[in-house]
Amino acid sequence: MSGALFVPLGPGPVKLPLTAWAQGGVEALLKAASKQQYDEVFEGFFAKHVKIVVNGKHVSREHYKEYILSMTLEETFAQVTFSGSVAVPEDQDDPTAAGTVGLFCTATIDQPSPLSNSHNNLEKVNHLTSSLNLVVIQDESVIPPDGNTFSARRVSVVNEVTVNTSSTLLPLPSVAKA
């Protein structure tokens, strides 16, 4: 994945609207099936110079990357729901290129619990609720890869208000067969 989020709709790729592109990037991050896929999505979604504020505190790009990865590593299930979104394009003549996007989402992410062992199958469940404001730019520092599907869109600013609660699901007792 080259960071481009395209949907094939005919003879050539169609550039997604800002809200769909942003939602697709967030969902792809939270549902990545491997560390390699997660890294590719992260690099294709966030600019190298991204400025990140989470709950009023500045966070480095690397710290934010590790924070999201810690919730998704070894996930057994992930569901992401967007209950609201809004976008203000930077250029009305090219409304998909760049602008500001606001998203409100909830996610449920299941992972094996650290307390899990061969005798039980405990699950740790993360419940994430976030309001994200993203500034999307055409990042001139991105070098196009070989191939024809490429997008230089990247998130250059993140302002997130988030709450993450987690719980451990206990397995149901086994029922003896008669």
Z-matrix of the N, CA and C atoms (Angstrom, degrees):
N
C 1 1.465
C 2 1.518 1 108.13
N 3 1.276 2 117.44 1 125.78
C 4 1.457 3 121.96 2 -175.22
C 5 1.515 4 113.05 3 -93.97
N 6 1.319 5 117.33 4 17.07
C 7 1.450 6 119.26 5 -177.57
C 8 1.506 7 112.19 6 88.84
N 9 1.310 8 116.85 7 -8.19
C 10 1.460 9 120.54 8 179.89
C 11 1.512 10 108.86 9 -85.47
N 12 1.304 11 116.07 10 132.72
C 13 1.454 12 120.89 11 176.36
C 14 1.521 13 106.48 12 -113.21
N 15 1.319 14 115.72 13 95.16
C 16 1.454 15 122.05 14 -177.84
C 17 1.519 16 109.65 15 -121.49
N 18 1.311 17 116.58 16 153.16
C 19 1.448 18 123.29 17 173.60
C 20 1.525 19 106.89 18 -119.51
N 21 1.344 20 117.93 19 123.19
C 22 1.465 21 118.19 20 -179.58
C 23 1.529 22 110.49 21 -71.55
N 24 1.320 23 117.38 22 120.64
C 25 1.460 24 122.86 23 -179.61
C 26 1.519 25 110.13 24 -134.38
N 27 1.293 26 117.72 25 54.53
C 28 1.449 27 119.32 26 179.32
C 29 1.510 28 111.07 27 128.43
N 30 1.319 29 116.26 28 -149.07
C 31 1.458 30 119.44 29 -172.74
C 32 1.530 31 114.09 30 -69.79
N 33 1.310 32 119.09 31 -21.33
C 34 1.460 33 121.11 32 -179.44
C 35 1.507 34 110.32 33 -142.54
N 36 1.324 35 117.57 34 169.10
C 37 1.467 36 119.58 35 179.49
C 38 1.526 37 111.21 36 -68.31
N 39 1.318 38 115.14 37 150.44
C 40 1.459 39 121.95 38 178.27
C 41 1.518 40 107.48 39 -111.00
N 42 1.319 41 117.03 40 130.07
C 43 1.458 42 121.30 41 179.48
C 44 1.521 43 108.70 42 -75.76
N 45 1.324 44 116.32 43 124.19
C 46 1.460 45 121.54 44 -177.68
C 47 1.521 46 111.81 45 -68.88
N 48 1.337 47 117.48 46 147.16
C 49 1.470 48 120.29 47 171.16
C 50 1.535 49 109.72 48 -59.11
N 51 1.319 50 116.95 49 157.75
C 52 1.476 51 121.58 50 -176.47
C 53 1.524 52 113.05 51 -53.78
N 54 1.346 53 117.99 52 -46.31
C 55 1.470 54 119.16 53 -177.36
C 56 1.523 55 110.90 54 -64.80
N 57 1.332 56 117.76 55 -42.86
C 58 1.466 57 120.55 56 179.79
C 59 1.526 58 110.68 57 -65.15
N 60 1.344 59 116.56 58 -40.26
C 61 1.465 60 120.22 59 177.93
C 62 1.531 61 110.60 60 -62.36
N 63 1.322 62 116.93 61 -45.47
C 64 1.472 63 121.09 62 -179.26
C 65 1.528 64 110.86 63 -66.03
N 66 1.325 65 117.60 64 -45.42
C 67 1.466 66 120.48 65 178.12
C 68 1.526 67 110.58 66 -60.95
N 69 1.337 68 116.24 67 -42.42
C 70 1.465 69 119.94 68 178.89
C 71 1.512 70 112.31 69 -61.92
N 72 1.330 71 116.80 70 -39.73
C 73 1.462 72 120.42 71 178.60
C 74 1.518 73 112.79 72 -66.21
N 75 1.329 74 116.81 73 -44.81
C 76 1.473 75 120.80 74 179.13
C 77 1.531 76 109.74 75 -63.13
N 78 1.324 77 116.19 76 -46.67
C 79 1.465 78 119.56 77 -179.45
C 80 1.525 79 111.33 78 -63.70
N 81 1.328 80 117.63 79 -41.29
C 82 1.468 81 120.91 80 178.86
C 83 1.531 82 111.17 81 -62.83
N 84 1.331 83 117.45 82 -37.79
C 85 1.469 84 120.50 83 176.71
C 86 1.521 85 111.52 84 -62.41
N 87 1.328 86 115.75 85 -45.81
C 88 1.463 87 120.09 86 -175.33
C 89 1.518 88 113.35 87 -76.76
N 90 1.333 89 117.15 88 -17.80
C 91 1.464 90 120.69 89 -178.32
C 92 1.524 91 113.50 90 -112.87
N 93 1.321 92 118.45 91 10.13
C 94 1.465 93 120.66 92 -178.79
C 95 1.526 94 110.30 93 -56.04
N 96 1.330 95 115.75 94 134.66
C 97 1.466 96 121.47 95 -174.29
C 98 1.524 97 113.20 96 -84.24
N 99 1.331 98 117.94 97 -14.60
C 100 1.463 99 120.79 98 -179.56
C 101 1.522 100 109.04 99 -150.13
N 102 1.312 101 115.95 100 165.82
C 103 1.462 102 120.88 101 176.82
C 104 1.524 103 109.73 102 -62.74
N 105 1.330 104 117.39 103 -40.24
C 106 1.464 105 120.88 104 179.33
C 107 1.526 106 110.80 105 -62.00
N 108 1.323 107 116.91 106 -45.17
C 109 1.467 108 120.17 107 179.12
C 110 1.525 109 110.10 108 -64.57
N 111 1.333 110 117.20 109 -41.12
C 112 1.467 111 121.69 110 178.13
C 113 1.532 112 110.25 111 -59.22
N 114 1.339 113 116.52 112 -47.49
C 115 1.468 114 120.61 113 -179.95
C 116 1.528 115 111.24 114 -59.82
N 117 1.330 116 117.35 115 -42.90
C 118 1.463 117 121.42 116 179.35
C 119 1.530 118 111.31 117 -62.86
N 120 1.334 119 116.05 118 -43.99
C 121 1.468 120 119.85 119 179.51
C 122 1.533 121 109.93 120 -65.19
N 123 1.332 122 116.87 121 -46.24
C 124 1.465 123 120.89 122 -179.05
C 125 1.528 124 110.76 123 -58.70
N 126 1.338 125 116.63 124 -47.73
C 127 1.468 126 120.83 125 -178.77
C 128 1.522 127 111.34 126 -65.49
N 129 1.330 128 117.35 127 -32.18
C 130 1.451 129 121.01 128 179.96
C 131 1.521 130 114.09 129 -83.34
N 132 1.321 131 117.12 130 -8.07
C 133 1.462 132 121.26 131 -177.11
C 134 1.525 133 112.37 132 -107.08
N 135 1.324 134 117.09 133 -39.42
C 136 1.467 135 121.32 134 -176.00
C 137 1.526 136 111.25 135 -106.15
N 138 1.330 137 116.06 136 135.88
C 139 1.461 138 121.62 137 174.40
C 140 1.529 139 109.20 138 -65.39
N 141 1.327 140 116.02 139 153.12
C 142 1.480 141 120.56 140 178.48
C 143 1.534 142 111.18 141 -61.37
N 144 1.327 143 117.38 142 -30.30
C 145 1.462 144 122.53 143 -176.38
C 146 1.535 145 112.21 144 -102.59
N 147 1.329 146 118.10 145 23.18
C 148 1.464 147 121.90 146 -175.65
C 149 1.539 148 111.36 147 -57.71
N 150 1.322 149 115.40 148 140.24
C 151 1.466 150 122.24 149 174.88
C 152 1.523 151 106.51 150 -104.32
N 153 1.342 152 116.55 151 126.53
C 154 1.465 153 121.45 152 -172.86
C 155 1.522 154 110.38 153 -125.68
N 156 1.329 155 115.15 154 130.47
C 157 1.460 156 122.45 155 173.92
C 158 1.527 157 106.57 156 -126.08
N 159 1.332 158 116.09 157 124.18
C 160 1.460 159 121.62 158 178.08
C 161 1.521 160 107.80 159 -122.23
N 162 1.309 161 115.37 160 121.53
C 163 1.471 162 121.77 161 -178.88
C 164 1.524 163 111.77 162 50.59
N 165 1.349 164 115.65 163 41.60
C 166 1.454 165 121.71 164 175.12
C 167 1.516 166 115.59 165 83.62
N 168 1.348 167 117.95 166 0.52
C 169 1.468 168 120.87 167 -178.43
C 170 1.528 169 109.82 168 -116.32
N 171 1.345 170 115.57 169 135.85
C 172 1.455 171 120.41 170 176.39
C 173 1.523 172 109.53 171 -69.23
N 174 1.323 173 115.81 172 137.31
C 175 1.459 174 122.46 173 -177.20
C 176 1.525 175 107.45 174 -131.06
N 177 1.320 176 117.26 175 140.79
C 178 1.461 177 120.16 176 177.39
C 179 1.525 178 109.83 177 -72.46
N 180 1.308 179 115.22 178 158.24
C 181 1.464 180 121.06 179 178.15
C 182 1.527 181 110.20 180 -58.70
N 183 1.326 182 116.63 181 -44.14
C 184 1.465 183 121.18 182 -178.07
C 185 1.535 184 111.38 183 -65.47
N 186 1.328 185 116.78 184 -40.93
C 187 1.473 186 120.32 185 178.69
C 188 1.531 187 110.52 186 -64.12
N 189 1.321 188 116.76 187 -41.99
C 190 1.469 189 121.30 188 179.18
C 191 1.529 190 110.28 189 -64.36
N 192 1.318 191 115.72 190 -40.98
C 193 1.465 192 120.56 191 178.46
C 194 1.523 193 110.70 192 -61.14
N 195 1.318 194 116.70 193 -45.61
C 196 1.471 195 121.08 194 179.74
C 197 1.532 196 111.72 195 -67.84
N 198 1.329 197 117.13 196 -36.43
C 199 1.467 198 121.83 197 178.73
C 200 1.527 199 110.68 198 -60.99
N 201 1.335 200 116.54 199 -49.42
C 202 1.465 201 119.39 200 -179.65
C 203 1.527 202 109.88 201 -66.26
N 204 1.327 203 117.14 202 -42.55
C 205 1.462 204 121.02 203 -179.90
C 206 1.529 205 111.20 204 -59.93
N 207 1.329 206 117.87 205 -38.78
C 208 1.466 207 120.66 206 -178.66
C 209 1.527 208 112.02 207 -61.84
N 210 1.329 209 116.69 208 -27.99
C 211 1.473 210 119.97 209 178.61
C 212 1.517 211 112.13 210 -82.87
N 213 1.321 212 117.50 211 -21.63
C 214 1.461 213 119.69 212 -172.58
C 215 1.524 214 113.73 213 -109.58
N 216 1.337 215 118.16 214 -15.49
C 217 1.452 216 121.49 215 -177.76
C 218 1.524 217 110.32 216 -58.86
N 219 1.300 218 117.27 217 131.07
C 220 1.469 219 124.65 218 179.09
C 221 1.522 220 112.89 219 61.46
N 222 1.326 221 117.61 220 25.75
C 223 1.456 222 118.98 221 -178.88
C 224 1.521 223 110.41 222 -62.32
N 225 1.326 224 114.84 223 145.12
C 226 1.459 225 120.83 224 176.23
C 227 1.522 226 110.84 225 -105.84
N 228 1.330 227 116.49 226 -14.59
C 229 1.462 228 121.79 227 179.67
C 230 1.521 229 107.93 228 -162.36
N 231 1.330 230 116.61 229 141.14
C 232 1.460 231 120.92 230 174.61
C 233 1.518 232 108.53 231 -146.20
N 234 1.314 233 115.07 232 132.68
C 235 1.465 234 120.98 233 175.50
C 236 1.528 235 107.39 234 -131.44
N 237 1.332 236 115.89 235 128.46
C 238 1.458 237 121.78 236 -179.43
C 239 1.522 238 107.70 237 -121.46
N 240 1.334 239 115.78 238 129.97
C 241 1.461 240 121.07 239 179.61
C 242 1.525 241 108.75 240 -125.55
N 243 1.321 242 115.50 241 129.31
C 244 1.462 243 121.40 242 176.34
C 245 1.520 244 107.46 243 -103.22
N 246 1.322 245 116.31 244 118.20
C 247 1.469 246 119.26 245 -178.48
C 248 1.525 247 112.25 246 -101.30
N 249 1.315 248 116.50 247 -2.28
C 250 1.454 249 119.43 248 177.06
C 251 1.514 250 110.52 249 -170.81
N 252 1.343 251 115.33 250 145.71
C 253 1.460 252 119.92 251 175.94
C 254 1.524 253 108.88 252 -155.64
N 255 1.314 254 114.91 253 153.08
C 256 1.457 255 121.61 254 177.99
C 257 1.522 256 107.36 255 -151.21
N 258 1.329 257 116.27 256 146.44
C 259 1.462 258 120.07 257 178.16
C 260 1.521 259 109.77 258 -137.95
N 261 1.315 260 115.09 259 142.49
C 262 1.466 261 122.00 260 173.81
C 263 1.524 262 106.31 261 -122.96
N 264 1.346 263 116.86 262 105.91
C 265 1.465 264 119.48 263 -179.29
C 266 1.523 265 111.52 264 -65.32
N 267 1.318 266 115.51 265 146.63
C 268 1.467 267 121.15 266 176.58
C 269 1.530 268 110.33 267 -71.66
N 270 1.331 269 116.24 268 -34.35
C 271 1.467 270 121.69 269 -177.32
C 272 1.531 271 108.36 270 -131.50
N 273 1.305 272 117.48 271 114.66
C 274 1.465 273 121.52 272 -178.78
C 275 1.534 274 112.13 273 -62.33
N 276 1.328 275 117.92 274 -24.78
C 277 1.463 276 121.22 275 178.71
C 278 1.535 277 112.19 276 -77.90
N 279 1.324 278 117.06 277 -19.23
C 280 1.471 279 122.44 278 177.10
C 281 1.527 280 107.91 279 -138.32
N 282 1.352 281 117.37 280 71.54
C 283 1.470 282 121.41 281 -170.67
C 284 1.527 283 115.44 282 -69.21
N 285 1.333 284 118.98 283 -10.47
C 286 1.461 285 120.20 284 179.54
C 287 1.520 286 113.25 285 -96.03
N 288 1.329 287 117.84 286 -9.86
C 289 1.467 288 121.30 287 -171.91
C 290 1.519 289 114.02 288 -73.88
N 291 1.320 290 117.53 289 -47.89
C 292 1.462 291 121.03 290 -173.51
C 293 1.521 292 109.24 291 -161.42
N 294 1.328 293 115.72 292 161.40
C 295 1.458 294 120.24 293 178.64
C 296 1.518 295 110.99 294 157.43
N 297 1.316 296 115.00 295 -163.92
C 298 1.460 297 121.78 296 -179.53
C 299 1.521 298 108.33 297 -112.94
N 300 1.338 299 115.57 298 135.18
C 301 1.466 300 121.87 299 -177.86
C 302 1.521 301 108.67 300 -125.82
N 303 1.319 302 116.30 301 135.23
C 304 1.456 303 122.24 302 172.98
C 305 1.516 304 108.75 303 -115.57
N 306 1.330 305 116.39 304 130.85
C 307 1.463 306 121.77 305 179.98
C 308 1.517 307 109.57 306 -129.63
N 309 1.315 308 116.47 307 143.43
C 310 1.460 309 121.29 308 169.55
C 311 1.517 310 106.31 309 -121.92
N 312 1.323 311 116.43 310 121.34
C 313 1.460 312 118.89 311 -176.55
C 314 1.513 313 112.18 312 -140.20
N 315 1.321 314 113.46 313 157.16
C 316 1.455 315 122.06 314 171.64
C 317 1.519 316 106.99 315 -126.15
N 318 1.309 317 116.13 316 147.26
C 319 1.462 318 120.86 317 178.93
C 320 1.515 319 109.14 318 -139.97
N 321 1.302 320 115.18 319 142.72
C 322 1.457 321 122.67 320 172.26
C 323 1.519 322 105.89 321 -119.50
N 324 1.320 323 115.63 322 123.01
C 325 1.462 324 121.00 323 -176.30
C 326 1.525 325 108.14 324 -129.41
N 327 1.327 326 116.16 325 120.52
C 328 1.463 327 121.90 326 178.00
C 329 1.516 328 109.67 327 -98.00
N 330 1.338 329 115.68 328 138.30
C 331 1.458 330 122.85 329 177.03
C 332 1.523 331 108.01 330 -138.37
N 333 1.332 332 117.52 331 156.80
C 334 1.457 333 118.40 332 172.12
C 335 1.531 334 109.21 333 -62.01
N 336 1.312 335 116.92 334 136.71
C 337 1.467 336 120.99 335 179.32
C 338 1.517 337 110.33 336 -74.21
N 339 1.343 338 117.64 337 147.58
C 340 1.467 339 119.60 338 173.91
C 341 1.527 340 111.62 339 -62.06
N 342 1.339 341 117.23 340 -18.90
C 343 1.460 342 121.79 341 179.40
C 344 1.530 343 112.54 342 -86.45
N 345 1.324 344 116.42 343 -4.51
C 346 1.453 345 121.93 344 -178.11
C 347 1.517 346 110.01 345 -70.84
N 348 1.320 347 116.71 346 143.96
C 349 1.464 348 121.20 347 176.23
C 350 1.525 349 108.70 348 -148.90
N 351 1.326 350 117.13 349 -169.37
C 352 1.461 351 120.26 350 -176.43
C 353 1.529 352 112.55 351 -68.55
N 354 1.334 353 118.39 352 -15.17
C 355 1.466 354 121.57 353 -178.33
C 356 1.527 355 112.77 354 -96.61
N 357 1.306 356 117.13 355 -14.50
C 358 1.469 357 119.41 356 178.10
C 359 1.519 358 109.38 357 -142.54
N 360 1.281 359 115.11 358 165.22
C 361 1.461 360 120.58 359 -178.29
C 362 1.525 361 108.23 360 -127.87
N 363 1.329 362 116.02 361 64.69
C 364 1.459 363 120.45 362 -176.99
C 365 1.521 364 110.39 363 -74.34
N 366 1.318 365 115.89 364 142.50
C 367 1.459 366 122.10 365 178.01
C 368 1.520 367 108.87 366 -116.22
N 369 1.327 368 115.71 367 136.86
C 370 1.455 369 122.19 368 170.29
C 371 1.522 370 106.17 369 -95.89
N 372 1.336 371 117.29 370 128.22
C 373 1.456 372 121.37 371 -178.54
C 374 1.530 373 108.59 372 -114.60
N 375 1.333 374 115.78 373 120.13
C 376 1.460 375 121.95 374 175.28
C 377 1.522 376 108.54 375 -95.45
N 378 1.317 377 116.73 376 129.81
C 379 1.463 378 122.46 377 174.82
C 380 1.530 379 106.02 378 -114.03
N 381 1.316 380 115.60 379 112.08
C 382 1.455 381 121.92 380 -175.43
C 383 1.525 382 109.10 381 -111.77
N 384 1.322 383 116.43 382 128.41
C 385 1.463 384 122.12 383 174.09
C 386 1.519 385 106.62 384 -123.08
N 387 1.350 386 116.33 385 125.09
C 388 1.464 387 119.75 386 -174.62
C 389 1.514 388 112.41 387 -139.97
N 390 1.324 389 113.50 388 143.65
C 391 1.455 390 122.34 389 166.57
C 392 1.519 391 105.10 390 -113.61
N 393 1.340 392 115.96 391 118.46
C 394 1.457 393 121.55 392 -175.47
C 395 1.523 394 110.18 393 -116.36
N 396 1.311 395 117.04 394 129.80
C 397 1.459 396 122.39 395 168.58
C 398 1.516 397 106.21 396 -113.53
N 399 1.341 398 115.70 397 122.71
C 400 1.450 399 121.88 398 -174.78
C 401 1.526 400 109.91 399 -123.01
N 402 1.323 401 116.42 400 137.31
C 403 1.451 402 120.98 401 170.68
C 404 1.524 403 106.09 402 -103.21
N 405 1.337 404 115.66 403 120.52
C 406 1.460 405 122.56 404 -177.68
C 407 1.526 406 108.11 405 -105.09
N 408 1.323 407 115.77 406 129.89
C 409 1.465 408 121.68 407 -178.56
C 410 1.530 409 110.19 408 -123.81
N 411 1.318 410 115.15 409 165.77
C 412 1.459 411 121.69 410 164.64
C 413 1.530 412 104.96 411 -91.26
N 414 1.320 413 116.87 412 104.69
C 415 1.458 414 122.37 413 -172.68
C 416 1.532 415 110.19 414 -82.63
N 417 1.324 416 115.92 415 106.98
C 418 1.460 417 121.44 416 -177.78
C 419 1.526 418 113.16 417 -70.13
N 420 1.331 419 117.44 418 -14.52
C 421 1.461 420 119.45 419 179.58
C 422 1.526 421 112.31 420 -81.78
N 423 1.317 422 117.93 421 -9.78
C 424 1.461 423 121.71 422 -179.07
C 425 1.527 424 109.29 423 -78.26
N 426 1.311 425 115.62 424 128.54
C 427 1.463 426 121.31 425 179.33
C 428 1.529 427 107.80 426 -94.40
N 429 1.333 428 117.08 427 123.03
C 430 1.462 429 119.61 428 -179.18
C 431 1.523 430 111.67 429 -62.28
N 432 1.340 431 117.03 430 133.43
C 433 1.464 432 119.53 431 175.61
C 434 1.533 433 109.60 432 -76.47
N 435 1.313 434 115.84 433 169.83
C 436 1.464 435 119.21 434 174.37
C 437 1.518 436 108.21 435 -64.64
N 438 1.295 437 117.60 436 144.13
C 439 1.457 438 121.73 437 -178.66
C 440 1.514 439 110.03 438 117.80
N 441 1.323 440 115.87 439 172.04
C 442 1.465 441 118.88 440 -173.90
C 443 1.519 442 114.56 441 -105.39
N 444 1.334 443 119.21 442 -6.31
C 445 1.463 444 119.48 443 178.90
C 446 1.522 445 108.32 444 -103.39
N 447 1.312 446 115.05 445 108.60
C 448 1.460 447 118.95 446 -176.91
C 449 1.516 448 110.15 447 -149.33
N 450 1.308 449 115.30 448 139.89
C 451 1.454 450 120.93 449 174.27
C 452 1.518 451 108.25 450 -133.31
N 453 1.310 452 116.77 451 132.34
C 454 1.463 453 121.31 452 176.71
C 455 1.524 454 110.88 453 -92.84
N 456 1.340 455 117.35 454 7.92
C 457 1.468 456 119.24 455 177.97
C 458 1.522 457 109.24 456 -65.61
N 459 1.322 458 114.95 457 133.03
C 460 1.464 459 121.41 458 176.08
C 461 1.520 460 108.22 459 -146.08
N 462 1.316 461 115.75 460 154.53
C 463 1.460 462 121.72 461 174.67
C 464 1.521 463 107.21 462 -84.09
N 465 1.350 464 116.27 463 123.06
C 466 1.467 465 120.26 464 -179.02
C 467 1.526 466 112.32 465 -104.29
N 468 1.341 467 116.87 466 -19.08
C 469 1.465 468 121.25 467 178.32
C 470 1.528 469 107.98 468 -140.31
N 471 1.330 470 115.74 469 133.43
C 472 1.470 471 122.58 470 174.25
C 473 1.516 472 107.20 471 -124.54
N 474 1.323 473 116.53 472 128.56
C 475 1.455 474 121.78 473 170.35
C 476 1.521 475 104.93 474 -126.99
N 477 1.327 476 115.97 475 108.52
C 478 1.464 477 121.73 476 -173.09
C 479 1.520 478 110.80 477 -120.67
N 480 1.318 479 114.54 478 134.61
C 481 1.462 480 121.88 479 169.09
C 482 1.523 481 104.52 480 -112.67
N 483 1.327 482 116.60 481 121.35
C 484 1.461 483 119.35 482 -171.39
C 485 1.515 484 112.55 483 -144.39
N 486 1.316 485 114.60 484 150.38
C 487 1.465 486 122.63 485 172.83
C 488 1.518 487 106.38 486 -130.29
N 489 1.323 488 116.23 487 130.13
C 490 1.461 489 121.49 488 177.78
C 491 1.521 490 108.13 489 -124.35
N 492 1.306 491 115.73 490 116.80
C 493 1.465 492 119.71 491 175.40
C 494 1.518 493 107.17 492 -115.06
N 495 1.306 494 116.32 493 147.76
C 496 1.462 495 118.95 494 178.34
C 497 1.515 496 109.48 495 -133.83
N 498 1.308 497 114.21 496 153.44
C 499 1.462 498 121.26 497 178.03
C 500 1.514 499 107.85 498 -144.94
N 501 1.313 500 116.57 499 163.68
C 502 1.455 501 121.89 500 178.10
C 503 1.512 502 108.70 501 -111.03
N 504 1.320 503 115.16 502 126.63
C 505 1.460 504 120.36 503 177.22
C 506 1.517 505 108.81 504 -88.70
N 507 1.317 506 116.15 505 128.29
C 508 1.452 507 120.94 506 176.86
C 509 1.525 508 108.96 507 -87.96
N 510 1.320 509 118.29 508 141.51
C 511 1.463 510 119.79 509 178.92
C 512 1.532 511 110.52 510 -70.46
N 513 1.322 512 115.05 511 151.11
C 514 1.467 513 119.30 512 176.04
C 515 1.523 514 108.63 513 -70.51
N 516 1.342 515 116.46 514 144.59
C 517 1.479 516 117.93 515 177.76
C 518 1.529 517 108.90 516 -63.91
N 519 1.334 518 114.97 517 146.62
C 520 1.466 519 118.81 518 179.00
C 521 1.518 520 108.78 519 -75.18
N 522 1.303 521 115.62 520 146.20
C 523 1.453 522 122.03 521 -179.45
C 524 1.514 523 108.17 522 -101.78
N 525 1.321 524 115.52 523 126.86
C 526 1.470 525 120.30 524 179.86
C 527 1.526 526 109.35 525 -71.64
N 528 1.332 527 116.20 526 135.53
C 529 1.450 528 120.72 527 178.27
C 530 1.521 529 109.47 528 -85.40
N 531 1.330 530 115.51 529 139.17
C 532 1.465 531 120.39 530 -178.01
C 533 1.510 532 111.41 531 -82.88
